[in-house]
Amino acid sequence: MADPIKTNHSDPFERLKVVKKNFLTKTTVGLRLQVPPHLQEAFYYEAGQYLRVKIGDREEDYSITTAPYEDYIGLAAKITSADSFPAKLAEVNEGDLLTVSHPQGRFTVPQRPAEKRTILGFAGGIGITPIISHLKNILHTEPGTRFFLFYGVRNTAEIIFKDELTALQQRYGERFQVFYFYSREQNPDPLFSGRIDEKKVKLIINQILHLDEEDEESTIWDATDKVLICGPGAMIKSIANACYDNGIRKTDIHFELFESFNDDIYELETPLPYLSDIRVEIVHNRRELSAHLPNNDRKLLQQLLDQGIELPYSCKSGICGSCRCRLVKGEVFMTDNDFLTASELKQDLILPCVSIPLSEKLQLNFDTL
C-alpha cells in the first residue's frame, strides 16, 4: 500500500500519485500524475516546461506531455538500457508516489488567443514530449492558430502519441496537420524517408508549405510566426539554421535539448578580436577562485573546466541555462542564447558556455542571480 502524501514546502520536491501507467511504444513508458488540491498552485505550469524526477539518489528531467487545461500531469520516458533512469521509471506502478520537482523550464511561448498565427513544430523521437504539450495548448487556447508538426522517428512502431495525434487531427481539422518522417523505414514518397535536416526543411518549404489557401499572394512558410524544435542536438542545429537561412528570425526559433551537446547552434557571423592572457576571478559556492586563460579562441566555460574548476553546466550550447552567472566586470560575446530573457541580460547575467571573452579581466559570480 502506498504511503500517504507528505508535503514539505521547504523542499523543492513533492510526492505525486501515479494514477495511470501505460506503454506508448515498446520502449516508451507514459505516466499520469495526480496533483492534489493543496498543490494545484505549486504545480501550475506552462506548455513546454518539465519536472525533475527523483528516484533514490538519481534525478533526471522529463518534459510535461499534457497541456495546462488538462486535469493531470503527463510524463513520458524512452528506455535506452536496463540500467537507465527511464527503466527505473518504468518500474513505477499505479498507486505509487513519484518524487518530482515543481514545474521548471523556459521552452515556452506567449499565448495569443486573439491572433491568427502559424506555428511549426519539429520533433525527433522522444523530442515529441514538450512539442505535444505546446500543440494541445495552442489548439485549445488559440482558435485562429494553425499548427504544422513534422515528426521524425525510426519507423511507424516508434511513433509516440500516435493515437492522440490522430485524434487531434480529427478534432481540429484543417488547423492541425502532422507529417511523419522515417529514418529506418521506406516510404513511397521519398520526401518522408530519412532524417529531418536542412535539405528536408527546404523540401518541406517548397512542397508542403508553399501554398496558402488563406492568402493567395503568400505562402504558409512566409506566414510562419514561431518554430518549435526538440530532439538531438545535431537535429536542432540543422533545422534551426535551415529556418534562419530561409528567413525566420532567431528570436522566433525556440528549441529544447534532451542531451549534452557541445556545439554552437548558430555559426559566428561577426569576427571577434583576439585576446591573450585573460584573468578570470570567480565566486562560486561562497569560494573565490581565479584562472588565467591563454586566449579567447574557445568558450569561457570550457577553458575554465579544462583548468579543473568545477562549475555547473549541462548542454554547453546556451539552451539549458545551468551555467548562468552574473558578469560583475568585463565584457563577453555570447554566440547563442535561447535561455536568458531581456530582463536578465540587463542584469548582466550571461551563459559562460557560449561566451567568448572580450576583455582581459573578467569577474563572474555564480552565487548572486
C-alpha positions in Angstrom: 0.0 0.0 0.0 1.3 3.4 -0.9 2.3 5.9 1.8 0.1 8.9 2.4 1.3 12.1 0.7 3.6 14.1 2.8 4.4 17.7 1.8 7.5 19.7 2.8 7.3 23.1 1.3 11.0 23.8 2.3 11.9 21.1 -0.2 11.6 21.8 -4.0 10.3 18.2 -4.5 6.8 16.8 -3.8 5.3 13.3 -4.0 2.6 12.9 -6.5 0.4 9.8 -7.0 0.8 7.8 -10.3 -2.8 7.3 -11.4 -2.1 5.7 -14.8 0.8 3.9 -16.4 1.0 2.6 -20.0 3.5 1.9 -22.7 3.2 4.3 -25.6 5.6 2.2 -27.6 7.5 -1.0 -26.8 10.3 1.2 -25.3 8.4 4.3 -24.2 6.5 4.5 -20.9 3.9 7.1 -20.1 2.8 8.2 -16.6 -0.1 10.3 -15.4 0.4 12.1 -12.1 -2.5 13.4 -9.9 -2.0 16.8 -8.3 -3.9 17.1 -5.0 -5.9 20.3 -4.4 -3.4 21.8 -2.0 -0.6 21.6 -4.6 -2.5 22.9 -7.6 -1.0 26.4 -7.4 2.6 25.0 -6.9 2.2 22.7 -10.0 0.7 25.3 -12.3 2.8 25.1 -15.5 3.2 26.5 -19.0 3.3 24.3 -22.1 6.9 23.2 -22.8 8.0 23.0 -19.1 9.4 20.0 -17.4 9.6 18.2 -14.0 12.8 16.9 -12.3 12.1 13.3 -11.3 13.9 11.7 -8.3 14.3 8.0 -7.7 16.6 7.0 -5.0 19.8 9.2 -5.4 19.2 9.7 -9.1 17.5 12.6 -10.8 16.5 13.4 -14.4 14.3 16.0 -16.2 11.2 15.0 -18.1 9.0 17.3 -20.2 5.4 17.6 -19.3 3.3 16.0 -22.1 0.0 17.4 -21.1 -1.4 20.9 -21.6 -2.3 23.2 -18.6 -6.0 22.8 -19.2 -5.8 19.0 -18.6 -6.6 17.7 -15.1 -3.4 15.7 -14.6 0.3 15.9 -15.4 1.7 13.5 -18.0 5.3 12.4 -18.4 6.9 10.0 -20.9 10.3 8.4 -21.0 12.2 6.3 -23.6 14.0 3.2 -22.2 17.5 3.0 -23.7 19.1 0.4 -21.4 18.2 -1.9 -18.5 20.1 0.3 -16.0 18.9 3.7 -17.4 16.8 6.1 -15.4 13.7 5.5 -17.7 14.0 1.8 -16.9 13.6 2.6 -13.2 10.7 4.9 -14.1 9.1 2.0 -15.9 9.1 0.0 -12.7 6.8 2.5 -11.0 3.2 1.2 -10.6 -0.2 2.8 -10.5 -0.9 4.0 -7.0 2.8 4.6 -6.2 4.1 8.1 -5.2 6.7 9.6 -7.5 9.0 12.3 -6.2 9.0 15.3 -8.6 10.0 19.0 -8.6 7.7 21.9 -9.2 7.5 22.8 -12.9 10.6 24.3 -14.4 12.0 25.4 -17.8 11.8 28.1 -20.4 10.8 26.3 -23.6 7.6 28.4 -23.6 5.9 30.8 -25.9 3.4 33.6 -25.0 -0.2 32.8 -25.7 -2.0 34.9 -28.4 -5.7 33.8 -28.2 -6.9 36.9 -30.2 -4.4 36.4 -33.1 -4.2 34.2 -36.1 -0.8 32.5 -36.1 1.1 29.8 -38.0 3.3 27.7 -35.8 5.6 24.9 -36.9 6.8 22.1 -34.7 9.8 19.8 -35.5 10.3 16.8 -33.2 12.7 13.9 -33.2 11.8 10.7 -31.3 11.2 11.4 -27.7 11.5 15.1 -28.5 7.8 15.0 -29.2 7.1 15.3 -25.5 7.3 19.1 -25.0 6.0 19.7 -28.5 2.7 17.9 -27.9 2.2 20.0 -24.8 2.6 23.1 -26.9 0.4 21.6 -29.7 -2.5 20.8 -27.5 -2.3 24.1 -25.6 -2.1 26.2 -28.7 -5.0 24.5 -30.5 -7.1 24.7 -27.3 -6.4 28.4 -26.4 -5.9 30.0 -29.9 -8.9 29.3 -32.1 -7.3 31.2 -35.0 -3.9 29.5 -34.9 -2.8 26.6 -37.2 -0.1 24.1 -36.3 2.1 22.0 -38.7 4.0 19.2 -37.0 7.0 17.4 -38.7 7.8 14.4 -36.6 10.9 12.2 -37.3 11.1 8.6 -36.0 12.9 5.4 -37.0 9.7 3.6 -38.1 6.0 3.5 -37.7 6.1 1.4 -34.5 8.1 4.1 -32.7 5.6 6.9 -33.2 4.8 8.2 -29.7 1.3 9.5 -29.0 0.1 8.3 -32.4 -3.5 7.8 -31.3 -3.5 11.2 -29.6 -2.1 13.0 -32.6 -4.7 11.3 -34.9 -7.5 12.4 -32.5 -6.2 15.9 -32.6 -6.2 15.9 -36.4 -9.8 14.7 -36.4 -10.9 17.2 -33.8 -9.1 20.3 -35.2 -9.5 19.6 -38.9 -7.6 21.9 -41.1 -5.9 23.8 -38.2 -3.6 20.9 -37.5 -1.6 18.7 -39.8 1.1 16.1 -38.9 3.7 14.7 -41.2 5.9 11.7 -40.3 9.4 11.1 -41.5 11.0 7.7 -41.1 14.8 7.2 -40.9 14.7 3.4 -41.0 11.6 2.6 -42.9 10.9 3.2 -46.6 8.0 5.4 -47.6 6.5 5.5 -51.2 7.2 9.3 -51.1 11.0 9.9 -50.8 10.2 13.2 -49.0 9.2 11.3 -45.9 12.2 8.9 -45.9 15.3 9.9 -43.9 16.0 12.3 -41.0 14.7 15.8 -40.9 17.7 18.0 -41.7 18.5 21.2 -43.7 17.7 19.6 -47.0 14.4 18.2 -45.7 13.4 21.6 -44.4 14.0 23.1 -47.9 11.8 20.4 -49.4 9.1 21.0 -46.7 9.1 24.7 -47.5 8.8 24.0 -51.3 6.4 21.0 -51.3 4.3 21.3 -48.1 4.4 25.0 -47.0 4.3 26.5 -50.5 0.6 27.3 -51.0 -1.5 29.2 -48.5 -5.2 29.0 -49.1 -5.8 31.8 -46.7 -3.6 34.2 -48.6 -3.1 33.6 -52.3 -0.3 36.1 -52.5 1.8 34.5 -49.8 2.9 31.0 -48.7 2.4 29.1 -45.4 6.2 29.5 -44.8 6.0 33.3 -45.2 3.2 33.3 -42.6 5.1 31.3 -40.0 5.2 33.1 -36.7 7.1 30.6 -34.4 9.2 27.5 -34.9 9.5 24.9 -32.0 12.2 22.3 -32.2 13.0 19.4 -29.8 15.3 16.4 -30.4 19.0 15.6 -30.6 21.5 18.5 -30.7 22.6 17.9 -34.3 19.0 17.8 -35.5 18.2 21.1 -33.6 21.3 22.8 -35.2 20.4 21.6 -38.7 16.8 22.7 -38.5 17.3 25.9 -36.7 19.9 27.0 -39.3 17.7 26.0 -42.2 14.8 28.1 -40.7 17.1 31.0 -40.1 18.7 30.8 -43.5 15.2 30.8 -45.1 14.0 34.0 -43.3 12.8 33.1 -39.8 14.3 35.3 -37.1 16.3 33.7 -34.4 14.0 35.2 -31.8 11.2 33.2 -33.3 13.0 29.9 -33.3 12.8 28.1 -30.0 14.4 24.8 -29.1 14.7 22.3 -26.2 17.7 19.9 -25.9 17.4 16.5 -24.4 21.1 15.6 -24.3 24.6 17.1 -23.9 25.6 19.0 -27.0 28.8 20.9 -27.1 28.5 22.7 -30.5 27.1 26.1 -31.2 23.6 26.1 -32.7 24.4 29.0 -35.0 27.7 29.8 -36.6 29.5 33.0 -35.5 28.6 35.7 -38.1 30.9 38.5 -36.9 34.7 38.1 -36.4 35.8 38.9 -32.8 39.1 40.5 -31.7 41.8 38.1 -30.5 42.9 38.5 -26.8 45.6 36.7 -24.8 46.5 36.3 -21.1 42.9 36.7 -19.7 42.5 36.7 -16.0 39.2 35.4 -14.6 38.0 35.8 -11.0 35.1 33.6 -9.9 32.8 33.4 -6.9 31.1 30.0 -6.7 29.6 28.3 -3.6 31.0 31.1 -1.5 34.5 30.4 -2.7 36.8 32.8 -4.5 38.7 31.2 -7.4 40.9 32.5 -10.2 42.2 31.4 -13.5 44.4 32.5 -16.4 43.2 31.8 -19.9 45.8 31.7 -22.7 43.5 33.4 -25.2 39.9 33.8 -26.2 39.8 31.3 -29.1 37.5 29.0 -27.1 34.4 29.4 -24.9 34.8 30.6 -21.4 33.2 27.7 -19.6 35.2 25.0 -21.4 38.5 26.8 -20.7 37.6 27.0 -17.0 36.6 23.4 -16.9 39.9 22.4 -18.6 41.7 24.0 -15.7 39.9 21.9 -13.2 37.5 24.5 -11.9 34.2 22.8 -11.1 31.2 24.8 -12.3 27.6 23.9 -13.1 26.7 23.1 -16.7 24.7 20.7 -18.8 24.3 21.4 -22.5 27.2 23.8 -23.3 25.0 25.2 -26.1 23.2 28.1 -24.4 20.0 26.2 -24.1 19.6 24.9 -20.6 20.9 27.8 -18.5 22.6 25.6 -16.0 25.8 27.6 -16.1 24.1 31.0 -15.7 26.1 33.6 -13.7 26.5 37.3 -13.3 29.2 39.2 -15.2 30.4 41.6 -12.5 33.3 43.0 -14.5 34.5 42.8 -18.1 32.8 42.0 -21.4 31.9 38.8 -23.3 30.1 37.9 -26.5 27.5 35.2 -26.4 27.4 33.2 -29.6 24.0 31.7 -28.7 21.2 32.3 -26.2 17.9 30.6 -26.1 17.5 30.9 -22.3 18.2 34.4 -20.8 15.4 36.9 -21.0 15.9 40.6 -22.0 15.5 41.5 -18.3 18.2 39.1 -17.2 20.6 40.4 -19.9 20.1 43.9 -18.5 21.0 42.5 -15.1 24.4 41.4 -16.6 23.6 37.7 -16.5 25.5 35.5 -19.0 25.9 31.9 -20.1 29.7 31.1 -19.9 29.2 28.0 -22.1 28.6 30.2 -25.1 30.6 33.3 -24.0 33.8 34.5 -25.7 35.9 36.9 -23.5 36.2 40.4 -25.0 38.3 41.9 -22.1 41.5 40.9 -20.4 39.9 40.8 -16.9 36.6 39.1 -16.0 34.7 38.7 -12.8 32.0 36.1 -12.6 29.6 35.5 -9.7 27.6 32.2 -9.7 26.1 32.9 -6.3 24.1 36.1 -6.9 21.4 35.5 -9.5 
